[in-house]
Amino acid sequence: MIAALVTGDLIADPVERTTAKGSPFVTATVRVPAGADALLVGIAAFDRTAGERLAKLQKGATVAAAGTLEATEWERNGETRKGWRLTATEVLSVYAARKRRETEAGE
């Protein structure tokens, strides 16, 4: 696993879910620029604060998420696909970062 900071735009509204044991978590997918292309990174926030921050965002919001990044692989229609999944321990939106700076600056 890799410790990572991922920034990009949400491609859909985040989804609030519950584990089999009843614990809440939030998932989302972020489009991350990668040169001329883009990667899609699935984010899962099990941390309460990170999950609450992620759940408040909407499609198109720019977000930064830090946590553990893992390569994933699955099969669809007989074709093997690869992707990335980030288990987020911290989530921050551009809006929240700006508000935090304004508060710290006393504005």
C-alpha distance (Angstrom), angle and dihedral (degrees) to the residues before:
residue distance angle dihedral
M1 . . .
I2 3.78 . .
A3 3.81 129.1 .
A4 3.80 104.5 -130.8
L5 3.78 147.2 169.6
V6 3.81 112.3 -145.1
T7 3.79 124.7 -170.7
G8 3.77 127.6 -174.5
D9 3.79 146.3 105.4
L10 3.80 126.3 -64.9
I11 3.81 110.8 -113.3
A12 3.83 92.3 -160.3
D13 3.78 138.7 6.3
P14 3.84 113.5 -74.3
V15 3.80 116.6 -101.7
E16 3.80 124.2 -134.9
R17 3.81 111.7 -141.0
T18 3.79 140.7 170.8
T19 3.81 128.6 -132.0
A20 3.80 121.2 -126.8
K21 3.82 86.9 -98.6
G22 3.81 92.1 54.0
S23 3.80 99.7 -103.2
P24 3.81 115.6 141.3
F25 3.80 123.0 -125.0
V26 3.79 137.1 162.9
T27 3.80 129.5 -131.7
A28 3.78 132.1 -164.7
T29 3.79 140.5 158.7
V30 3.78 122.2 -126.3
R31 3.81 127.6 -160.9
V32 3.81 105.7 -138.5
P33 3.83 119.0 -164.2
A34 3.81 111.5 -123.8
G35 3.79 109.0 177.6
A36 3.80 110.2 -71.5
D37 3.81 90.0 -14.0
A38 3.79 135.1 52.3
L39 3.78 134.5 -134.1
L40 3.77 125.7 -143.1
V41 3.79 112.9 -136.1
G42 3.79 121.5 -169.6
I43 3.80 113.3 -142.2
A44 3.79 125.9 -157.0
A45 3.81 118.0 -174.2
F46 3.81 113.6 -164.7
D47 3.83 93.2 161.6
R48 3.81 108.2 96.5
T49 3.81 97.0 -132.4
A50 3.81 94.5 43.2
G51 3.80 90.1 47.5
E52 3.80 93.1 50.3
R53 3.80 91.5 49.8
L54 3.81 92.5 48.0
A55 3.82 93.0 46.4
K56 3.83 91.3 56.5
L57 3.81 92.4 60.8
Q58 3.79 128.5 88.5
K59 3.77 137.5 -149.7
G60 3.81 110.8 -64.4
A61 3.81 95.7 26.3
T62 3.78 116.1 135.7
V63 3.80 110.5 -125.2
A64 3.80 139.0 -179.7
A65 3.80 117.2 -152.5
A66 3.79 128.3 -177.9
G67 3.76 126.3 -163.7
T68 3.78 143.2 84.8
L69 3.80 117.3 -23.3
E70 3.80 121.2 -155.1
A71 3.79 132.6 -178.6
T72 3.81 111.3 -124.2
E73 3.76 133.4 -160.6
W74 3.80 130.4 -168.2
E75 3.75 140.1 159.5
R76 3.80 125.7 -116.5
N77 3.79 123.6 175.8
G78 3.81 90.3 -13.1
E79 3.81 92.1 -54.5
T80 3.81 122.3 114.7
R81 3.78 112.6 -131.3
K82 3.78 130.0 -169.4
G83 3.76 131.6 -152.7
W84 3.79 146.9 144.4
R85 3.80 133.7 -96.0
L86 3.80 125.7 -166.7
T87 3.80 120.6 -161.2
A88 3.80 97.8 -153.5
T89 3.78 123.8 -144.6
E90 3.83 92.7 172.1
V91 3.80 131.7 30.0
L92 3.78 126.9 -175.8
S93 3.79 130.1 173.6
V94 3.78 123.8 -149.7
Y95 3.83 88.0 -115.9
A96 3.82 92.2 52.5
A97 3.81 91.8 47.2
R98 3.82 91.1 52.2
K99 3.82 92.0 48.2
R100 3.82 90.4 48.9
R101 3.82 91.5 52.0
E102 3.81 91.2 47.9
T103 3.81 91.2 50.2
E104 3.80 92.6 48.7
A105 3.82 90.5 47.8
G106 3.81 90.2 51.4
E107 3.80 95.2 -117.3
